């Protein structure tokens, strides 16, 4: 049964316009080989009718059909590559027509055509009238001698000269005797005394004599060639080694052509060519071994998309041998229409010289693997001198990497979900803890203004300090979480370095007095006055270290020293090494070294490595005796490293500790400080000038409602409280006249029915639509929340709110916000 129309159409698509001849033979139901398809090139190269009726060809087709890999057959001047295609319908043979080696064809034709002999009468075989004396090595036979006296020597030698570099000889049909040109013996470097001199220019010798100079390993090959010559009178070609006078061997190529009554032979010295071929072969083998050693699959295809080369990795990855691949196209190899489309797309879409790389999955033998595939089109000059476009492919098996990537994606997704869950948990806990703390701290602050007995005030103070300590712990946890997630963005603004450090020491005076600790500041002249950095985070580091030193230095001293020269600080050598070698190098920055030195209890060497780990302290009793979460130093370390700095400690038990850090600052000459210890503060006179306000408060927690009402009433403001966002919107709509209009809205963010974000967006939408004419100039809305995470601030801005206040409420900050929004 013939192949399907789709199959033949595929062959036409792939080979129809090919410069290589291609034919398809198929075994029909009568067990006859039938030509079912051929391209135009095949028709012009071969006589198709003669080919299909040649019994030898049909026998070769039967032989090829029994093989698992391509076979070759020489037909006329062409080499036929017979490729068996096995399918469920019938046996088929795909034939590729390749011309024989151009080099061999050119040698054969040029040497044969250039031999010009005189008329046959001048060169004939006949018995000689006289028997010249023969040499010891000659086989004397008076009845069978070759006469060459009649030869046109001038014409003969002229042709020999034209064949410079060739050794020529003549041989009769019926005589195993060779007649050598005189110059040939010199060219072959053979001793003339062993040959019989027939004339001035010719020497004769038996075939056995010549054979005695042939290398032992080549003699059998030479004997078979000459026996074929004498028996069948066929032209022969052979390559073998001949021994010279100095006992060395040279490679020669023998070619013998048949004339009317004799043979004409010539030998060409190919020793250099053989040596070059061997070097080339060794080099090719070395290159092949190197390429085979690569973990990357490499393939080369010719202009007809036939595989010309594959390396070992391709065999390993695709589980196919080179014999199964070389000479075939992807379509013949996999016999899939999808593969055919890929082959055509690769030929049509590629750009010569441009490497295309992609990652794709390839399924073979029901097994899918991932590869990084590279495809490169390149111009190649063929044996005819014309340019063809070949392709080179690269295949890197990335299946293992893909599996790891998938595992990493899953792990990353799980980590993101865990981080989000952690963030959500902290957000909820922060809100839930801050909400009652707001009431505790706020009410304690209000009670301080009443005339109470001293012991009552003491209890209130203790309540307030305990609540503030709890707030401090919550802030530490939130700070550490943000640092761990890499969500802290550092400012890069001008700051007065000395001012920031002095402010930190002033803020630490109260706890120092309580512990009977003396604070001392030593700022060396080497430090720059103005630098660019994050003032708030610098203060956080210094306050944390100073506070830590005060906590562990009862009745002692705490020093803050700063210098741009590390030798001024009198630090331990190991600490100096850590600060100078772990610091990033930046030519624009100047390093400033800080040390907080105390005379406290000190730390043993075994405990020092744990100090900068989260939730860790020197020993279990430290937390019970001195308090703290063990997060302070971990936060300092992360902040310093975020500033490209380094931090370390040197300590001795009962002698004190040095906590030192170094930060590279960019110096600046600007005195425009955007943030300092006193920035943003308003004077008492300014705050006293605040006019009474009509304030709407949206808050669902009753203790906080009571607190905020009390605070605002104390400031002289009118307060209206609602329980959720919807009530806040309704209240704003109802107040749409000059007498009832609100001056500002304090909006809690987490409320039932409608949260603060939605309520704020609704009010802004009503303003935009013109439904609130009394608020055409805008109604200030301030977020009031117990959630202190940075994400909340972004959401507040998106809801078009004008301010952000966290719970517990800082009364001074509340006064400032109200003043700024209503002045």
ZIMO-V521412 format. One record per backbone hydrogen bond with DSSP energy under -0.5 kcal/mol. CO is the residue of the C=O (numbers start at 1). NH is the residue of the N-H. Records with the same first field share a line. If there is no record, write none. Layout:
CO->NH  NH
//
This chain:
4->8
5->9
6->10
7->11
8->12
9->13
10->14
11->15
12->16
15->18
16->40
21->97
22->39
23->95
24->36  37
25->93
26->28  34
28->31
32->28
34->26  36
37->24
39->43
40->44
41->45
42->46
46->48
47->51
48->52
49->53
50->54
51->54
53->55
54->58
55->59
56->60
57->61
58->62
59->63
60->64
61->65
62->66
63->66
64->67
71->82
73->75  80
75->78
77->100
78->75  80
79->81  98
80->73  82
81->83  96
82->71  84
83->94
84->86
85->92
90->87
91->27
92->85
93->25  95
94->83  96
95->23
96->81  98
97->21
98->79
101->105
102->106
103->107
104->108
105->109
106->110
107->111
108->112
109->113
110->114
111->115
112->115
114->116
115->117
119->122
120->123
124->126  147
130->132
135->138
138->140
141->144
145->126  147
147->124
148->151
151->153
152->156
153->157
154->158
155->159
156->160
157->161
158->162
159->163
160->163
161->164
163->166
165->269
166->168
167->267
168->181
169->265
170->179
171->263
172->175
175->177
176->207
178->180  205
179->170
180->203
181->184  185
182->186
183->187
184->188
185->189  190
189->245
191->194
192->195
196->198  204
201->182
202->198  199
203->180
204->196
205->178
206->210
207->211
208->212
210->213
211->214
213->243
215->218  219
216->219
218->222
219->223
220->224
221->225
222->226
223->227
224->228
225->229
226->230
227->231
228->232  233  234
229->233
236->256
238->254
240->252
241->215
242->250
244->247
248->244
250->242
251->270  271
252->240  254
253->268
254->238
255->266
256->236
257->259  264
261->173
262->259
263->171
264->257
265->169
266->255
267->167
268->253  270
270->274
271->275
272->276
273->277
274->278
275->279
276->280
277->281
278->282
279->283
280->284
281->285
282->286
283->287
284->288
285->289
286->290
287->291
288->292
289->293
290->294
291->294
297->395
298->311
299->393
300->308  309
301->391
302->305
306->302
307->327
309->300
311->314  315
312->316
313->317
314->318
315->319  320
321->325
322->325  326
323->70
325->328
328->307
329->333
330->334  335
331->335
336->340
337->341
338->342
339->343
340->344
341->345
342->346
343->347
344->348
345->349
346->350
351->354  377
353->355
356->375
358->360  373
360->371
362->364  369
364->367
367->364
369->362
370->398  399
371->360  373
372->396
373->358
374->394
375->356
376->392
377->353
378->390
380->382  388
382->385
386->382
388->380  390
390->378
391->301
392->376
393->299
394->374
395->297  397
396->372  398
398->402
399->403
400->404
401->405
402->406
403->407
404->408
405->409
406->410
407->411
408->412
409->413
410->414
411->415
412->416
413->417
414->418
415->419
416->420
417->421
418->422
419->423
420->424
421->425
422->426
423->427
424->428
425->429
426->430
427->431
428->432
429->433
430->434
431->435
432->436
433->437
434->438
435->439
436->440
437->441
438->442
439->443
440->444
441->445
442->446
443->447
444->448
446->449
447->450
450->452
453->457
454->458
455->459
456->460
457->461
458->462
459->463
460->464
461->465
462->466
463->467
464->468
465->469
466->470
467->471
468->472
469->473
470->474
471->475
472->476
473->477
474->478
475->479
476->480
477->481
478->482
479->483
480->484
481->485
482->487  488
483->486
487->489
488->490
493->533
494->674  675
495->497  531
496->500
497->501
498->502
499->503
500->504
501->505
502->506
503->507
504->508
506->509
508->512
509->513
510->514
511->515
512->517
513->516
515->555
518->558
520->560
522->524  562
524->527
529->497
530->668
531->495
532->666
533->493  535
534->538
535->539
536->540
537->541
538->542
539->543
540->544
541->545
542->546
543->547
544->548
545->549
546->550
547->551
548->552
550->553
552->601
553->556
556->518
557->599
558->520
559->561  597
560->522
561->595
562->524
563->593
564->566
565->568
566->569
567->570
572->576
573->577
574->578
575->579
576->580
577->581
578->582
584->586
586->589
588->667
590->665
592->663
593->563
594->661
595->561  597
596->659
597->559
598->657
601->654
604->607  608
605->609
607->610  611
608->611
610->613
613->616
619->622  623
620->624
621->625
622->626  627
623->627
630->616
631->635
632->636
633->637
634->638
635->639
636->640
637->641
638->642
639->643
640->643  645
641->644
644->584
646->662
648->660
650->658
652->655  656
656->652
657->598  659
658->650  660
659->596
660->648
661->594
662->646
663->592  665
665->590  667
666->532
671->673
672->674
676->679
678->681
683->687
684->688
685->689
686->689
687->690
693->695  718
694->743  744
695->697  720
696->698  746
697->699  722
698->748
700->702
701->705
702->706
703->707
704->708
705->709
706->710
707->711
708->712
709->713
710->714
711->715
712->717
713->716
718->695
720->697
722->699
724->728
725->729
726->730
727->731
728->732
729->733
730->734
731->735
733->736
735->737
737->741
743->780
744->696
745->747  782
746->698  748
747->784
749->751  756  757
752->725  754
754->725
755->759
756->760
757->761
758->762
759->763
760->764
761->765
762->766
763->767
764->768
765->769
766->770  771  772
767->770
772->775
773->776
775->778
778->780
780->745
781->802  803
782->747
783->805
784->749
785->807
786->788
789->792  793
790->793  794
791->795
792->796
793->797
794->798
795->799
796->801
797->800
803->783
805->785
809->811
810->814
811->815
812->816
813->817
814->818
815->819
816->820
817->821
818->822
819->823
//
